[in-house]
Amino acid sequence: MAERFAAEGMKLAIADIHQPSLDEAAAKLRASGATVLAQRVDVADAAAVEAFADRVFAEYGTVHVLCNNAGVAIQQLPVWDHPLENWRWIMGINLWGVIHGIRSFVPRMLASGAEGARCKHGFHGRAHHRVDGRLSVRCDQACRCCTE
């Protein structure tokens, strides 16, 4: 998505908890000519997401497109064998990360009055497991009701 938005001339604000991945993505986008604000953010931390939103709005004035789509999964164990710590980590990112993004960005997007503001939130709305034992919690349908 970021490459497409950059090709359309949009300024980008990207975030990741993993600094090397963030640096690599920002460098690749900048090499293509994009304007990129990159910040390390743990989306499970409401204050970190709010600080990112503060910086984005301070530097860019408004946001026209929000891709609020951080997500994780764990494959080491069958879903029923995962400790609660794994569930908390996954829900912190896949559910609370989406909620923090909505709360930090969407009200400001609406208040700005910018035309054409769009949001894409999270995963696909349910906790599930596959036969290979992959555990993932998909939450966007639950979050969609907060923004529609």
DAQUI-V609352 format. One record per pair of residues at least 6 apart in sequence whose C-alpha atoms are under 7 Angstrom apart, sorted by the first residue. I is the first residue (numbers start at 1). J is the second residue. Records with the same first field share a line. If there is no record, write none. Layout:
# DAQUI-V609352
I = J / J
This chain:
# DAQUI-V609352
3 = 29
6 = 34
11 = 34 / 35 / 36
12 = 35 / 36 / 37
13 = 36 / 37 / 38 / 56
14 = 37 / 38 / 39
15 = 22 / 38 / 39 / 40 / 41
16 = 22 / 39 / 40 / 41
17 = 40 / 41 / 42
19 = 40
22 = 38
26 = 36 / 38
30 = 36
41 = 48 / 49
42 = 48
43 = 49 / 93 / 97
44 = 92 / 93 / 96 / 97
46 = 100
49 = 100 / 101 / 104
50 = 104
53 = 104 / 105
62 = 109 / 112
63 = 109
64 = 114 / 116 / 117 / 118
65 = 117 / 118 / 119
66 = 118 / 119 / 120
67 = 119 / 120 / 121
68 = 98 / 101 / 120 / 121 / 122
69 = 98 / 121 / 122 / 123
70 = 93 / 94 / 122
71 = 93 / 94 / 122
72 = 90 / 94 / 136
73 = 90 / 134 / 135 / 136
74 = 134 / 135 / 136
75 = 133 / 134 / 135
77 = 133
78 = 133 / 134
79 = 129 / 133 / 134 / 135
90 = 137
91 = 137
94 = 122 / 137 / 138 / 139
95 = 139
98 = 121 / 122
99 = 143
109 = 117
121 = 140
122 = 139 / 140
123 = 138 / 139 / 140
124 = 138 / 139 / 140 / 141
125 = 138 / 139 / 140 / 141 / 142
126 = 137 / 138 / 139
127 = 136 / 137 / 138
128 = 135 / 136 / 137
129 = 135 / 136
